[in-house]
Amino acid sequence: MGLEYFTKFEDLMGFIYYDFVKENKYIQYTIDGKNYMYKVFAVYFEEKYNLDLYHEGNYEVSDIEKFIDLSKKTSFYDFDVDVKDNDKIITLVTCSRFYGVNDKRQFVVVGRMLRDDEKIENYEVTETNNYKEIKEKLKGDEEDVEA
């Protein structure tokens, strides 16, 4: 990621493509000169109002468990990543025109911070049934071509 012709989170939409995901399974977040690495464990679209429930703050364990569960269940991909309620989570969200300019869904990529005993390594990712709709939309149709 970080292509020079994209700004802000525009290149986040690369995660819509399975081939991209297979090659980009980590998020690096740098603040105050310190790097933090996160393993991506979910990629999906979500209604904005559902995401408004989760913002920086103190959460009950049940809230975190619900968010992790929601993220994994709606993800386009099944990542071989164990996630626990005490893990540090990062959520990247951007707007999208994937479903049209008036659609209220936002594109979400979620990762959990590498644990102290973990190293960066390749891990498995496969498409879920949720990805079928995305695949079909990516194909387009003859009406799109003619328009």
C-alpha positions as CSV (number, residue, x, y, z in Angstrom):
1,M,0.0,0.0,0.0
2,G,1.0,3.6,0.1
3,L,1.0,4.1,-3.7
4,E,2.1,7.7,-4.5
5,Y,-0.9,8.4,-6.7
6,F,-3.4,7.7,-3.8
7,T,-4.1,9.9,-0.9
8,K,-5.4,9.1,2.6
9,F,-7.2,5.7,2.6
10,E,-8.0,5.5,-1.1
11,D,-5.7,2.5,-1.6
12,L,-7.4,0.6,1.3
13,M,-9.9,-0.5,-1.3
14,G,-7.2,-2.8,-2.7
15,F,-8.4,-5.3,-0.1
16,I,-11.5,-5.9,-2.2
17,Y,-9.3,-8.1,-4.4
18,Y,-8.3,-11.5,-3.2
19,D,-4.9,-11.4,-4.9
20,F,-4.1,-8.2,-3.1
21,V,-5.2,-9.6,0.3
22,K,-3.0,-12.7,-0.2
23,E,0.1,-10.4,-0.6
24,N,-0.9,-7.7,2.0
25,K,-1.8,-9.3,5.3
26,Y,-0.3,-6.8,7.7
27,I,-0.9,-3.2,8.7
28,Q,2.0,-1.1,9.9
29,Y,1.0,1.8,12.0
30,T,3.8,4.3,13.0
31,I,3.3,6.9,15.7
32,D,6.0,8.9,17.5
33,G,8.7,7.0,15.6
34,K,7.5,3.6,16.9
35,N,6.1,0.9,14.5
36,Y,3.2,-1.3,15.4
37,M,2.3,-4.3,13.3
38,Y,-1.2,-5.7,13.0
39,K,-2.4,-9.0,11.4
40,V,-5.4,-8.4,9.2
41,F,-8.3,-10.6,10.2
42,A,-11.4,-9.1,8.6
43,V,-12.3,-7.2,5.5
44,Y,-16.0,-6.2,4.8
45,F,-18.5,-3.5,4.1
46,E,-20.6,-2.2,7.0
47,E,-23.3,0.4,7.4
48,K,-21.9,3.6,8.9
49,Y,-24.4,3.7,11.8
50,N,-23.2,0.2,12.9
51,L,-19.6,1.4,13.0
52,D,-20.5,4.5,15.0
53,L,-21.1,2.2,18.0
54,Y,-17.3,1.5,18.0
55,H,-15.0,4.4,18.5
56,E,-12.1,5.0,20.8
57,G,-13.0,4.5,24.4
58,N,-13.4,2.0,27.1
59,Y,-15.4,-1.1,26.2
60,E,-16.9,-4.0,28.1
61,V,-15.4,-7.3,27.1
62,S,-18.8,-8.3,25.6
63,D,-18.6,-5.3,23.3
64,I,-15.2,-6.3,22.0
65,E,-16.3,-9.9,21.6
66,K,-19.3,-8.7,19.6
67,F,-17.1,-6.6,17.3
68,I,-14.6,-9.4,16.7
69,D,-17.5,-11.8,16.0
70,L,-19.3,-9.3,13.6
71,S,-16.0,-8.6,11.8
72,K,-15.2,-12.3,11.3
73,K,-18.7,-13.3,10.3
74,T,-19.1,-10.5,7.7
75,S,-15.5,-10.7,6.3
76,F,-15.0,-11.5,2.7
77,Y,-12.1,-13.7,3.7
78,D,-11.3,-16.2,6.4
79,F,-7.9,-15.3,7.8
80,D,-6.0,-17.9,9.9
81,V,-5.7,-15.4,12.8
82,D,-6.6,-16.0,16.4
83,V,-8.2,-13.0,18.0
84,K,-9.0,-12.6,21.7
85,D,-10.9,-9.9,23.6
86,N,-7.7,-8.6,25.2
87,D,-5.8,-8.1,21.9
88,K,-5.2,-4.6,20.6
89,I,-7.4,-4.0,17.6
90,I,-7.0,-1.5,14.7
91,T,-10.0,-0.7,12.5
92,L,-9.4,1.2,9.2
93,V,-12.6,2.6,7.6
94,T,-13.1,4.5,4.4
95,C,-16.0,5.6,2.3
96,S,-16.6,3.8,-1.0
97,R,-18.6,4.1,-4.1
98,F,-18.6,0.3,-4.7
99,Y,-22.4,0.1,-4.3
100,G,-23.0,3.6,-5.8
101,V,-22.6,7.2,-4.6
102,N,-25.6,7.2,-2.4
103,D,-24.9,4.0,-0.6
104,K,-24.1,4.3,3.2
105,R,-21.8,1.3,3.5
106,Q,-18.2,1.9,4.4
107,F,-15.2,-0.3,3.7
108,V,-13.6,-1.8,6.8
109,V,-10.3,-3.6,7.3
110,V,-9.6,-4.9,10.8
111,G,-6.4,-6.2,12.3
112,R,-5.0,-7.2,15.7
113,M,-1.6,-6.2,17.0
114,L,1.2,-8.8,16.9
115,R,1.6,-10.3,20.3
116,D,4.9,-10.1,22.1
117,D,5.8,-13.7,21.2
118,E,4.8,-13.4,17.5
119,K,6.9,-12.7,14.4
120,I,5.8,-11.5,11.0
121,E,5.0,-14.6,8.9
122,N,2.8,-15.7,6.1
123,Y,-0.6,-17.0,7.1
124,E,-3.5,-18.6,5.3
125,V,-6.4,-16.6,3.8
126,T,-9.3,-18.0,1.8
127,E,-12.5,-16.5,0.3
128,T,-15.7,-16.9,2.3
129,N,-19.3,-17.1,0.9
130,N,-19.6,-13.4,1.6
131,Y,-17.1,-12.7,-1.2
132,K,-19.4,-14.2,-3.9
133,E,-21.4,-11.0,-4.2
134,I,-18.3,-8.9,-4.4
135,K,-16.8,-11.2,-7.1
136,E,-20.0,-10.9,-9.2
137,K,-20.0,-7.1,-8.8
138,L,-16.4,-6.9,-9.8
139,K,-17.2,-8.8,-13.0
140,G,-19.7,-6.1,-14.0
141,D,-22.3,-6.8,-16.7
142,E,-23.0,-5.8,-20.3
143,E,-25.2,-2.8,-19.2
144,D,-22.1,-1.4,-17.3
145,V,-20.0,-1.6,-20.4
146,E,-22.6,0.0,-22.7
147,A,-23.2,2.8,-20.2
